Amino acid sequence: MKKLTIQDIQDWAGKRALVREDFNVPLNDSLDITDDTRIREALPTLDYLTSRGAKVVIMSHLGRPKGKPSAEFSLGPVAKRLQELLPETKIVANTQSVSEEFEQIAQAIEAMPNGSILLLENMRFEPGEEKNDPELAQKLARFGDVYVNDAFGTAHRAHASTEGVAHHLKPKVAGLLMEREIKALSETLSSSEPLTAVIGGSKISTKITVLENLLDKVTHLVIGGGMLFTFLKAQGKPVGNSLVEDDYVAMAKTLLTKGGSKIVLAEDIVVADGFKADAKHQVVSADAIPDGWMGLDIGPKSIQRLTDILSESPVVLWNGPLGVFEFPAFEQGTRQVAETLAVCTESGKTRSILGGGDTVAAIEQFGIDPKRYTHVSTGGGASLEFLEGKTLPGIAVLDEATAPVH
């Protein structure tokens, strides 16, 4: 059922919106943000709330500080960037511990003018955050009148700021980014149109449940990346020194039997004599990988076949690169999927849903504007678990949509 969203609440003026965002952005050695995509994706929600007079209190995490303060994981750089992106909005960065300075923070929130933002310090500085500590959750709940979860990227985690706090506030609703993520992935999985799924990445072990869940929903299930070679081995083909998870060969064989012609594997492979950018490489048939060589990308025949499939697919879900795209010699499979999907989406032929951190990294490396696709998910692990059919705790705890809330 559809979840309540911030748009279902009719009057935000003066209300304290306790918003969970995912501002886990990459920083360089100088603590400068190198990619602010996650901050930009949150702007529609924050602008919606502040423009309607809400007092916005943001919770987020950054990195893995292991329950204690650390300068390298402070949200200070996030607050600075947020202020640059929202120049007309007053933004205050809180540097105090929720556990230790609760009353001071609560007073600061009460004194906030309507339409302003207070960014709490890194939630993972709190020892109880990742333990979903009830005491921390209750304290956080006292900072808000309404709980808003806009952090799809952390919705698969039952932490104090993503799940626990929601049990102490009513209503509890989705932000605009969260709503968009749920809608895009749900519509893809329930689509009545033919669905092509392109699933790459290094290991079958991390995506086996996704493959099983998608098999009954797709017309084509394209297997790429490192996990391709576990499937080739399951077919009895030589794989040389390619990445193989021997514990999953039997499972791959079962999926091949169950999937039949739905499953698309590479016909040819770009193999290398070592895992390095300048390795000697050649194209060989998928059933003729030489001893001592490893597969690092799909070959030109496979790319052409995949391009033909994508060009005829009304709905495409892509999660995971097709090869070692970080090395120019082994990027062509991933690049061609990215470019073909962009063109097909722009032409109106295809609805394209992209997910996974490596997928996003690839299109960024290729200089492809994410807006050329229908939807690019901000959640790596969360999008995978959603595709597996799992219930995500950060979503499950939100109120079901029934009627507008005053």
The 8 nearest C-alpha neighbors of each residue, nearest first, counted from 0:
[[1, 2, 399, 400, 401, 3, 398, 395],
 [2, 0, 400, 399, 3, 401, 182, 398],
 [1, 3, 399, 400, 398, 4, 0, 397],
 [2, 4, 400, 172, 399, 398, 173, 7],
 [5, 3, 173, 172, 6, 7, 174, 2],
 [4, 6, 7, 8, 174, 172, 173, 3],
 [7, 5, 4, 8, 9, 3, 175, 403],
 [8, 6, 403, 5, 4, 404, 9, 3],
 [9, 7, 404, 6, 405, 5, 403, 10],
 [8, 10, 405, 7, 404, 11, 403, 6],
 [11, 9, 12, 8, 405, 51, 14, 404],
 [10, 12, 53, 14, 51, 52, 13, 9],
 [13, 11, 52, 53, 14, 10, 51, 113],
 [14, 12, 53, 113, 52, 11, 54, 15],
 [13, 15, 53, 11, 12, 54, 144, 16],
 [14, 16, 54, 143, 144, 55, 53, 17],
 [15, 17, 55, 145, 143, 18, 54, 56],
 [18, 16, 143, 56, 146, 147, 57, 145],
 [19, 17, 147, 57, 148, 16, 56, 58],
 [20, 18, 58, 148, 149, 150, 57, 59],
 [19, 21, 150, 149, 59, 22, 58, 18],
 [20, 22, 150, 23, 59, 152, 37, 153],
 [23, 21, 24, 59, 37, 38, 20, 61],
 [22, 24, 61, 21, 60, 62, 25, 59],
 [23, 25, 22, 35, 34, 26, 32, 37],
 [26, 24, 33, 32, 34, 23, 27, 35],
 [27, 25, 32, 30, 31, 33, 24, 28],
 [26, 28, 30, 29, 31, 33, 32, 25],
 [29, 27, 30, 26, 31, 71, 32, 25],
 [28, 30, 27, 31, 26, 32, 71, 33],
 [31, 29, 26, 27, 28, 32, 71, 76],
 [30, 32, 26, 29, 27, 33, 76, 28],
 [33, 31, 26, 34, 25, 35, 30, 27],
 [32, 34, 26, 25, 31, 27, 35, 24],
 [33, 35, 36, 32, 25, 24, 26, 37],
 [34, 36, 38, 37, 39, 24, 32, 33],
 [37, 35, 39, 38, 34, 40, 24, 377],
 [38, 36, 40, 39, 35, 22, 41, 21],
 [37, 39, 35, 41, 36, 40, 22, 42],
 [38, 40, 36, 42, 41, 37, 35, 84],
 [39, 41, 37, 38, 42, 36, 176, 43],
 [42, 40, 38, 39, 44, 43, 45, 176],
 [41, 43, 45, 39, 44, 40, 46, 38],
 [44, 42, 46, 45, 41, 47, 175, 40],
 [45, 43, 47, 175, 42, 46, 41, 174],
 [44, 46, 42, 48, 47, 43, 49, 41],
 [45, 47, 43, 49, 48, 44, 50, 42],
 [48, 46, 44, 45, 50, 49, 43, 51],
 [47, 49, 45, 51, 53, 46, 50, 44],
 [48, 50, 114, 52, 53, 46, 51, 47],
 [51, 49, 47, 48, 52, 46, 114, 53],
 [52, 50, 49, 48, 11, 12, 53, 47],
 [51, 53, 12, 114, 113, 49, 50, 13],
 [52, 54, 14, 12, 114, 11, 13, 49],
 [53, 55, 15, 113, 114, 115, 16, 14],
 [54, 56, 116, 16, 53, 15, 17, 115],
 [57, 55, 117, 17, 116, 118, 18, 16],
 [58, 56, 118, 18, 19, 119, 17, 117],
 [57, 59, 19, 119, 18, 20, 118, 122],
 [60, 58, 20, 21, 122, 22, 121, 19],
 [59, 61, 121, 122, 123, 23, 22, 62],
 [60, 62, 23, 72, 121, 22, 63, 24],
 [63, 61, 64, 72, 23, 60, 123, 24],
 [62, 64, 65, 61, 123, 72, 66, 60],
 [63, 65, 66, 67, 62, 123, 124, 69],
 [66, 64, 63, 67, 123, 124, 126, 68],
 [65, 67, 126, 124, 125, 123, 64, 68],
 [66, 68, 124, 65, 64, 125, 69, 126],
 [69, 67, 124, 70, 64, 66, 73, 72],
 [68, 70, 71, 72, 64, 67, 73, 124],
 [71, 69, 73, 72, 68, 74, 75, 30],
 [70, 72, 69, 73, 30, 64, 26, 28],
 [73, 71, 70, 69, 61, 62, 74, 64],
 [72, 74, 70, 75, 71, 121, 69, 120],
 [75, 73, 77, 76, 121, 120, 78, 72],
 [74, 76, 78, 77, 73, 79, 92, 120],
 [77, 75, 79, 78, 74, 80, 31, 32],
 [78, 76, 74, 80, 75, 79, 81, 22],
 [77, 79, 81, 75, 76, 80, 92, 82],
 [80, 78, 76, 82, 77, 81, 75, 83],
 [81, 79, 83, 77, 82, 78, 76, 84],
 [80, 82, 78, 84, 83, 79, 77, 85],
 [81, 83, 85, 79, 80, 84, 86, 90],
 [84, 82, 80, 81, 86, 85, 79, 78],
 [83, 85, 81, 82, 86, 80, 39, 42],
 [84, 86, 82, 88, 83, 87, 81, 42],
 [87, 85, 83, 82, 88, 84, 89, 81],
 [86, 88, 85, 89, 82, 84, 83, 90],
 [89, 87, 85, 86, 115, 90, 114, 82],
 [88, 90, 115, 116, 91, 87, 82, 86],
 [91, 89, 116, 117, 115, 82, 88, 92],
 [90, 92, 117, 118, 116, 93, 89, 78],
 [93, 91, 118, 78, 117, 94, 119, 75],
 [92, 94, 119, 120, 95, 118, 91, 117],
 [93, 95, 120, 92, 96, 119, 75, 73],
 [96, 94, 93, 100, 97, 120, 104, 99],
 [95, 97, 99, 98, 100, 94, 120, 101],
 [96, 98, 101, 100, 99, 95, 104, 125],
 [99, 97, 96, 101, 100, 135, 125, 138],
 [98, 100, 96, 97, 101, 95, 102, 103],
 [101, 99, 97, 96, 103, 102, 98, 95],
 [100, 102, 97, 104, 103, 99, 98, 105],
 [103, 101, 105, 104, 100, 106, 107, 99],
 [104, 102, 106, 105, 100, 101, 107, 95],
 [103, 105, 107, 101, 106, 102, 108, 100],
 [104, 106, 102, 108, 107, 103, 101, 142],
 [105, 107, 109, 103, 108, 104, 102, 110],
 [108, 106, 104, 110, 105, 109, 103, 111],
 [107, 109, 105, 111, 110, 106, 104, 142],
 [108, 110, 106, 107, 111, 105, 112, 15],
 [111, 109, 107, 108, 106, 112, 105, 113],
 [112, 110, 108, 109, 107, 113, 115, 54],
 [113, 111, 115, 114, 110, 54, 13, 109],
 [112, 114, 52, 54, 53, 115, 13, 111],
 [113, 115, 49, 52, 53, 54, 50, 112],
 [114, 116, 89, 54, 113, 88, 112, 90],
 [117, 115, 55, 90, 56, 89, 54, 91],
 [116, 118, 91, 56, 90, 92, 57, 55],
 [119, 117, 57, 92, 93, 56, 91, 116],
 [118, 120, 93, 58, 57, 117, 92, 121],
 [119, 121, 94, 93, 74, 122, 118, 95],
 [122, 120, 60, 123, 124, 74, 59, 73],
 [123, 121, 60, 124, 125, 59, 120, 128],
 [124, 122, 125, 66, 121, 60, 128, 64],
 [123, 125, 67, 66, 68, 122, 121, 64],
 [124, 126, 123, 66, 127, 128, 122, 67],
 [127, 125, 66, 128, 124, 67, 123, 129],
 [126, 128, 132, 130, 125, 129, 131, 135],
 [129, 127, 159, 131, 130, 125, 158, 126],
 [128, 130, 158, 131, 127, 159, 123, 126],
 [129, 131, 127, 132, 128, 158, 159, 126],
 [132, 130, 159, 158, 128, 129, 163, 127],
 [131, 133, 127, 130, 135, 134, 159, 136],
 [134, 132, 136, 135, 137, 131, 163, 159],
 [135, 133, 137, 136, 132, 138, 127, 139],
 [134, 136, 138, 137, 132, 133, 139, 127],
 [135, 137, 164, 133, 159, 139, 163, 134],
 [138, 136, 140, 134, 135, 139, 133, 164],
 [139, 137, 135, 141, 140, 136, 134, 142],
 [138, 140, 136, 141, 137, 142, 135, 164],
 [139, 141, 137, 142, 138, 164, 143, 167],
 [140, 142, 138, 139, 143, 137, 144, 105],
 [143, 141, 140, 139, 105, 17, 108, 15],
 [144, 142, 15, 17, 16, 145, 141, 140],
 [143, 145, 15, 14, 16, 168, 146, 17],
 [144, 146, 16, 170, 143, 171, 17, 169],
 [147, 145, 171, 17, 18, 16, 168, 172],
 [148, 146, 18, 172, 173, 174, 171, 17],
 [149, 147, 19, 173, 150, 174, 18, 172],
 [148, 150, 174, 177, 20, 176, 19, 173],
 [151, 149, 20, 21, 152, 148, 153, 19],
 [150, 152, 154, 177, 153, 378, 149, 381],
 [151, 378, 153, 150, 381, 154, 377, 21],
 [154, 152, 151, 155, 156, 150, 381, 21],
 [153, 155, 393, 151, 156, 152, 391, 394],
 [154, 156, 391, 381, 153, 392, 393, 157],
 [157, 155, 154, 153, 158, 392, 393, 161],
 [158, 156, 162, 392, 161, 131, 393, 155],
 [159, 157, 131, 129, 161, 160, 128, 162],
 [158, 160, 131, 163, 128, 136, 161, 164],
 [161, 159, 158, 164, 162, 163, 136, 19],
 [160, 162, 158, 393, 159, 157, 163, 154],
 [163, 161, 157, 393, 165, 158, 164, 159],
 [164, 162, 159, 136, 165, 166, 131, 158],
 [163, 165, 136, 166, 140, 167, 160, 162],
 [164, 166, 167, 168, 163, 162, 171, 146],
 [167, 165, 164, 163, 168, 162, 396, 169],
 [166, 168, 165, 164, 140, 137, 169, 163],
 [169, 167, 165, 166, 170, 146, 145, 140],
 [170, 168, 171, 145, 167, 146, 144, 165],
 [169, 171, 145, 168, 172, 146, 398, 404],
 [170, 172, 146, 397, 169, 398, 147, 145],
 [173, 171, 4, 147, 3, 397, 398, 5],
 [172, 174, 4, 148, 147, 177, 149, 178],
 [173, 175, 149, 177, 176, 148, 5, 44],
 [174, 176, 178, 44, 177, 179, 173, 149],
 [177, 175, 179, 178, 174, 149, 180, 41],
 [176, 178, 149, 180, 174, 151, 179, 175],
 [179, 177, 175, 181, 176, 180, 173, 182],
 [178, 180, 176, 182, 177, 181, 183, 175],
 [181, 179, 177, 183, 182, 178, 176, 184],
 [180, 182, 178, 184, 179, 183, 185, 177],
 [181, 183, 179, 185, 180, 184, 186, 178],
 [184, 182, 180, 186, 185, 181, 179, 187],
 [183, 185, 187, 181, 186, 182, 180, 188],
 [186, 184, 182, 188, 187, 183, 181, 189],
 [187, 185, 189, 183, 184, 188, 190, 182],
 [186, 188, 184, 190, 185, 189, 183, 314],
 [187, 189, 185, 186, 190, 184, 216, 386],
 [190, 188, 186, 187, 185, 191, 216, 184],
 [191, 189, 187, 192, 186, 188, 194, 193],
 [190, 192, 189, 193, 194, 187, 188, 186],
 [193, 191, 190, 194, 313, 314, 312, 189],
 [192, 194, 218, 313, 314, 217, 191, 312],
 [195, 193, 217, 314, 218, 315, 192, 196],
 [194, 196, 219, 315, 217, 218, 220, 314],
 [195, 197, 316, 220, 315, 317, 221, 198],
 [198, 196, 221, 317, 220, 316, 222, 318],
 [199, 197, 318, 222, 319, 317, 221, 196],
 [200, 198, 319, 223, 224, 320, 321, 222],
 [201, 199, 319, 224, 320, 225, 202, 226],
 [200, 202, 225, 226, 224, 199, 203, 242],
 [203, 201, 226, 204, 205, 200, 225, 206],
 [202, 204, 226, 206, 205, 207, 201, 247],
 [203, 205, 202, 207, 206, 247, 244, 208],
 [206, 204, 203, 202, 207, 208, 209, 201],
 [207, 205, 209, 203, 208, 204, 210, 202],
 [206, 208, 210, 209, 203, 204, 205, 211],
 [209, 207, 211, 210, 206, 387, 212, 205],
 [210, 208, 387, 206, 212, 207, 211, 386],
 [211, 209, 207, 213, 208, 212, 214, 206],
 [210, 212, 208, 214, 209, 213, 207, 254],
 [213, 211, 209, 210, 214, 387, 208, 215],
 [214, 212, 216, 210, 211, 215, 209, 217],
 [213, 215, 211, 216, 212, 217, 210, 258],
 [214, 216, 213, 217, 212, 211, 258, 218],
 [217, 215, 213, 214, 188, 194, 218, 212],
 [218, 216, 194, 219, 195, 214, 215, 213],
 [217, 219, 194, 193, 195, 261, 220, 216],
 [220, 218, 261, 195, 217, 262, 221, 196],
 [221, 219, 262, 196, 261, 263, 195, 197],
 [220, 222, 263, 197, 262, 196, 198, 219],
 [223, 221, 198, 264, 227, 199, 263, 197],
 [224, 222, 199, 321, 227, 198, 226, 221],
 [223, 225, 321, 199, 200, 322, 201, 226],
 [224, 226, 201, 227, 242, 200, 202, 228],
 [225, 227, 202, 203, 201, 228, 229, 224],
 [228, 226, 223, 230, 225, 229, 224, 222],
 [229, 227, 231, 230, 226, 243, 232, 225],
 [228, 230, 243, 232, 226, 231, 227, 248],
 [231, 229, 233, 228, 227, 232, 251, 234],
 [232, 230, 228, 234, 233, 236, 229, 227],
 [231, 233, 235, 236, 229, 234, 230, 228],
 [232, 234, 230, 252, 248, 231, 235, 251],
 [235, 233, 231, 232, 236, 230, 252, 255],
 [236, 234, 232, 233, 231, 237, 286, 230],
 [235, 237, 232, 286, 231, 234, 238, 233],
 [238, 236, 288, 239, 286, 232, 287, 235],
 [237, 239, 288, 241, 240, 236, 232, 228],
 [240, 238, 290, 292, 291, 241, 289, 293],
 [239, 241, 293, 292, 291, 238, 242, 290],
 [242, 240, 293, 294, 239, 238, 243, 228],
 [241, 243, 225, 228, 240, 244, 226, 293],
 [244, 242, 229, 228, 245, 241, 226, 225],
 [245, 243, 246, 247, 229, 248, 242, 202],
 [244, 246, 248, 247, 243, 229, 249, 232],
 [247, 245, 244, 248, 249, 250, 243, 204],
 [248, 246, 250, 245, 249, 244, 251, 204],
 [247, 249, 251, 233, 245, 250, 229, 246],
 [250, 248, 252, 251, 247, 253, 233, 246],
 [251, 249, 253, 247, 252, 248, 254, 246],
 [250, 252, 248, 254, 253, 249, 230, 247],
 [251, 253, 249, 255, 233, 250, 254, 248],
 [254, 252, 250, 256, 251, 255, 257, 249],
 [255, 253, 257, 251, 256, 252, 258, 250],
 [256, 254, 252, 258, 253, 257, 259, 251],
 [257, 255, 253, 254, 259, 258, 252, 251],
 [256, 258, 254, 255, 259, 253, 214, 252],
 [259, 257, 255, 261, 256, 254, 262, 260],
 [258, 260, 261, 256, 255, 257, 262, 254],
 [259, 261, 262, 258, 263, 219, 255, 218],
 [262, 260, 219, 258, 259, 220, 218, 263],
 [263, 261, 220, 260, 258, 221, 219, 259],
 [262, 264, 221, 220, 222, 261, 219, 265],
 [265, 263, 222, 221, 262, 266, 227, 223],
 [264, 266, 301, 267, 297, 285, 263, 268],
 [267, 265, 285, 301, 284, 300, 264, 268],
 [268, 266, 284, 285, 298, 265, 283, 301],
 [267, 269, 298, 297, 283, 282, 285, 270],
 [268, 270, 282, 296, 298, 281, 297, 294],
 [269, 271, 294, 293, 280, 281, 295, 268],
 [272, 270, 280, 293, 273, 292, 279, 278],
 [271, 273, 292, 279, 278, 293, 280, 291],
 [274, 272, 271, 278, 275, 293, 292, 279],
 [273, 275, 278, 276, 271, 272, 293, 295],
 [274, 276, 278, 277, 273, 326, 271, 272],
 [275, 277, 326, 278, 328, 274, 327, 325],
 [278, 276, 275, 279, 328, 326, 280, 274],
 [279, 277, 275, 273, 276, 271, 272, 280],
 [278, 280, 271, 272, 277, 281, 273, 270],
 [279, 281, 271, 270, 278, 272, 269, 282],
 [282, 280, 270, 269, 283, 271, 279, 268],
 [281, 283, 269, 268, 270, 298, 267, 284],
 [284, 282, 268, 267, 287, 285, 288, 281],
 [283, 285, 267, 287, 286, 268, 266, 288],
 [284, 286, 267, 266, 268, 287, 283, 288],
 [287, 285, 236, 284, 288, 237, 231, 267],
 [286, 288, 284, 285, 289, 283, 237, 236],
 [287, 289, 238, 239, 237, 286, 283, 285],
 [290, 288, 292, 239, 287, 291, 238, 237],
 [289, 291, 239, 292, 288, 240, 238, 237],
 [290, 292, 239, 240, 289, 272, 293, 273],
 [293, 291, 272, 239, 240, 271, 290, 289],
 [294, 292, 241, 240, 270, 271, 239, 295],
 [293, 295, 270, 241, 269, 296, 268, 271],
 [294, 296, 322, 323, 270, 269, 329, 293],
 [297, 295, 322, 269, 329, 294, 268, 332],
 [296, 298, 268, 332, 269, 301, 267, 265],
 [297, 299, 268, 267, 269, 301, 300, 302],
 [300, 298, 302, 301, 303, 297, 267, 332],
 [301, 299, 303, 302, 298, 304, 267, 266],
 [302, 300, 304, 265, 266, 298, 299, 303],
 [301, 303, 299, 305, 300, 304, 332, 306],
 [304, 302, 306, 300, 301, 305, 299, 307],
 [303, 305, 301, 307, 306, 302, 300, 308],
 [304, 306, 308, 302, 307, 303, 301, 309],
 [305, 307, 303, 309, 304, 308, 302, 310],
 [306, 308, 304, 310, 305, 309, 303, 311],
 [309, 307, 305, 311, 306, 310, 312, 304],
 [310, 308, 312, 306, 311, 307, 305, 340],
 [309, 311, 307, 308, 312, 306, 343, 339],
 [310, 312, 309, 308, 307, 313, 348, 349],
 [313, 311, 309, 314, 310, 308, 349, 195],
 [314, 312, 349, 348, 350, 193, 311, 192],
 [315, 313, 350, 194, 349, 312, 351, 195],
 [316, 314, 195, 351, 196, 194, 352, 350],
 [315, 317, 196, 352, 353, 351, 197, 195],
 [316, 318, 197, 353, 196, 198, 352, 315],
 [317, 319, 354, 198, 355, 353, 199, 358],
 [318, 320, 199, 200, 358, 198, 357, 355],
 [321, 319, 199, 200, 333, 322, 358, 224],
 [322, 320, 224, 223, 333, 199, 332, 296],
 [323, 321, 296, 224, 295, 324, 320, 329],
 [322, 324, 325, 329, 295, 326, 330, 296],
 [323, 325, 330, 326, 322, 329, 327, 333],
 [324, 326, 323, 327, 330, 329, 361, 276],
 [325, 327, 276, 324, 329, 328, 323, 330],
 [328, 326, 330, 329, 325, 324, 276, 331],
 [329, 327, 326, 330, 276, 331, 277, 324],
 [330, 328, 296, 327, 323, 326, 324, 331],
 [331, 329, 324, 327, 333, 332, 334, 328],
 [330, 332, 334, 333, 335, 329, 324, 296],
 [333, 331, 335, 334, 321, 297, 330, 302],
 [332, 334, 321, 336, 320, 331, 335, 330],
 [335, 333, 331, 337, 336, 332, 330, 338],
 [336, 334, 338, 337, 332, 333, 339, 331],
 [335, 337, 339, 333, 334, 338, 340, 332],
 [338, 336, 334, 335, 340, 339, 333, 341],
 [339, 337, 341, 335, 340, 336, 334, 342],
 [340, 338, 336, 342, 341, 337, 335, 343],
 [339, 341, 343, 337, 338, 342, 344, 336],
 [340, 342, 338, 344, 371, 339, 343, 372],
 [341, 343, 345, 339, 344, 340, 346, 338],
 [344, 342, 340, 346, 349, 348, 345, 341],
 [345, 343, 349, 341, 347, 346, 342, 350],
 [344, 346, 342, 347, 343, 341, 371, 372],
 [347, 345, 343, 344, 348, 342, 349, 341],
 [346, 348, 344, 345, 349, 343, 350, 342],
 [349, 347, 343, 346, 344, 313, 350, 345],
 [350, 348, 313, 344, 343, 314, 347, 351],
 [349, 351, 314, 373, 344, 313, 315, 352],
 [352, 350, 315, 373, 372, 349, 314, 316],
 [351, 353, 316, 374, 375, 373, 315, 317],
 [354, 352, 375, 317, 318, 316, 376, 374],
 [355, 353, 376, 318, 375, 358, 379, 317],
 [354, 356, 379, 358, 318, 357, 319, 359],
 [355, 357, 359, 379, 358, 360, 354, 378],
 [358, 356, 360, 359, 355, 361, 319, 320],
 [359, 357, 361, 319, 355, 360, 356, 320],
 [358, 360, 356, 361, 362, 357, 363, 355],
 [361, 359, 357, 363, 358, 362, 364, 356],
 [360, 362, 364, 358, 363, 359, 357, 365],
 [363, 361, 365, 367, 364, 359, 360, 366],
 [362, 364, 366, 360, 361, 365, 367, 359],
 [365, 363, 361, 362, 366, 360, 367, 325],
 [364, 366, 362, 363, 367, 361, 334, 337],
 [367, 365, 363, 364, 362, 368, 361, 369],
 [366, 368, 362, 365, 363, 369, 371, 364],
 [367, 369, 370, 371, 366, 363, 362, 372],
 [370, 368, 371, 372, 367, 375, 362, 374],
 [371, 369, 372, 368, 373, 374, 375, 367],
 [370, 372, 369, 341, 368, 345, 344, 373],
 [373, 371, 370, 374, 351, 341, 369, 344],
 [374, 372, 351, 350, 352, 344, 371, 375],
 [373, 375, 352, 372, 376, 353, 351, 183],
 [376, 374, 353, 352, 354, 377, 369, 372],
 [375, 377, 354, 378, 353, 374, 180, 382],
 [378, 376, 152, 375, 379, 37, 151, 354],
 [377, 152, 379, 381, 382, 376, 151, 380],
 [380, 378, 355, 356, 381, 382, 354, 383],
 [379, 381, 383, 382, 378, 384, 152, 355],
 [380, 382, 378, 155, 384, 383, 379, 152],
 [381, 383, 385, 378, 379, 384, 380, 386],
 [384, 382, 386, 380, 385, 381, 387, 379],
 [383, 385, 387, 381, 386, 382, 389, 380],
 [384, 386, 382, 388, 387, 383, 389, 381],
 [387, 385, 383, 388, 384, 209, 382, 212],
 [388, 386, 209, 384, 385, 389, 208, 212],
 [387, 389, 386, 385, 384, 390, 212, 209],
 [390, 388, 385, 387, 384, 391, 386, 155],
 [389, 391, 392, 395, 388, 385, 394, 384],
 [390, 392, 155, 394, 393, 154, 395, 389],
 [393, 391, 395, 394, 157, 155, 396, 154],
 [394, 392, 154, 162, 161, 391, 395, 396],
 [393, 395, 392, 391, 396, 397, 154, 390],
 [396, 394, 392, 397, 393, 391, 390, 398],
 [395, 397, 394, 393, 392, 162, 165, 398],
 [398, 396, 171, 172, 395, 394, 2, 399],
 [399, 397, 3, 171, 2, 172, 400, 396],
 [398, 400, 2, 3, 1, 401, 0, 397],
 [401, 399, 3, 2, 1, 402, 398, 0],
 [400, 402, 399, 403, 3, 2, 1, 398],
 [401, 403, 400, 404, 7, 3, 399, 8],
 [404, 402, 7, 8, 405, 9, 401, 400],
 [405, 403, 8, 7, 9, 402, 170, 10],
 [404, 9, 8, 10, 403, 7, 11, 402]]
